[in-house]
Amino acid sequence: MYDEKSKKKTMKYLATSREILHLNLPLGTKDRWKDYAAERGISVTELLKNLIEEDMRKHNFKG
């Protein structure tokens, strides 16, 4: 069951272990990306992460 204690733990985890990236996109883009990701069986987050990491490897980015 999800309660205030669980919520507090989740919020702490997000604050200490994750980053949020906001994108400003033309209308309809998010839905197109969601549909494409769903066809591949992954989330939009996973799709974007994979594409960016692949591009970084392709260009030998070591950062």
N, C-alpha and C positions, 0 to 999 in steps of 0.2 A: 504494500500500500504506500502511496506517495503522500508524505506528510511534510510538515514544516522542517523537521530534522533532515529528511532526505533532500528537500529543496535547498537547505543551507549547505549541505555537503556538495551538492551539484554546483551551486553558485561558487563555492570556494574552489572546486576543481577547475571550473571554467576560468576563473580569475587568475589562477596560478599556473595553469597548464595549456591553455588554448589562446589563440588569437582570433580576432574577428576582422574580416575584410568586407567593407561595404562597397558595392559597385553601383554606379549610376548608369543605367542601360536604357536604350530606346524601348518604348513599350512593345511588348510581345517577345522580346529577346529571352527573357527568363523562361517563359512557357516553351519556346522552341528548344532551349537548352535542356529543360526538364524532360520534355518528350524524348529527345535524343538520348539523354542519359538513361531514362527508363527503358528504352529499347535495348540498351547495352547492359541493363541490370545493375546500374550503379547510381549513386546520387550525383547531383550537380557539383557538389563539393569535390567528390572523388574524381569526376570528369575533369574539372579545372585543375586540380592538383596533378593528375596524371599528365595532362597536356603541357603544363608549365614545366614539370620535372623532365619530361621527354625533350622539350625544347632546350632546356638548360644543358642536358647531356649532349644533345646534338651540337651545341655551340661550345662544348667543353668548358662550361662555366664551373668554377671551383669554389666560388664564394661561400 
